[in-house]
Amino acid sequence: MKLAVRLLLPALLVSVLAASPALAVTSGTATVTLAATANTMIQILDPAMTLSPTPTDYDNDFIEAAGASGLRVRVKTNSSTGMILSVRCSDASPQIALADLLVRTTTPAGDAGSALASYTAIAASNMTLWSTGVAQHAWQTVTTDVRVQNLFGYDDGAGPGVTNYTNTLTYTVVTQ
């Protein structure tokens, strides 16, 4: 009896499947939309710098940190119209006179952009340091060269050691 049931069940299953209408295969579609918006990013690679003048710097009446010694920031954007990297010193009472604190960049401008290529006195409001007119997908390092002039205008305090004069530079990156 067990053998008959074992033989009957597979035969019954084949006949049920043969009697059933064919299973139809159907398909559909789904749409995925990425609603991209323009974004910019900035990373400050060098958050501090100390300039210590030498006798030669005092002879020249300025000290500078340029090229690899400058302040580095990295920027990128997915904006098809590019971005602007600005810098300012908006300290309420800057210790280094803004007219004595000069900045520039020798980093070449991005496509259809500009770069502040000659030393210019820092301002309390944003001034364009570097820009590009197209998307900058990979990180771009922009180096700020810094010069402090009129060194004899900054007295050393009484007593041993050095007197520090500190200003804070603020970088801002925005899409164009």
Number of C-alpha atoms within 10 A of each C-alpha: 6 7 7 8 10 10 11 11 11 11 11 11 11 10 11 11 10 10 9 8 8 8 6 6 5 5 5 4 5 5 4 6 6 5 5 8 8 15 15 20 15 18 14 14 13 12 11 9 12 9 13 10 15 11 8 10 15 14 11 12 15 18 19 19 17 17 15 10 14 20 20 18 19 16 21 22 25 19 20 15 15 25 28 24 22 17 22 21 20 17 14 8 10 14 13 19 18 20 13 17 21 20 25 23 23 17 19 15 18 19 13 11 15 17 20 19 17 12 14 18 19 22 17 16 12 16 19 18 27 26 25 24 19 19 20 20 14 11 14 15 16 24 23 26 23 25 20 22 21 16 17 11 11 14 11 13 10 8 7 7 8 11 12 15 14 12 17 14 15 14 18 17 21 17 22 14
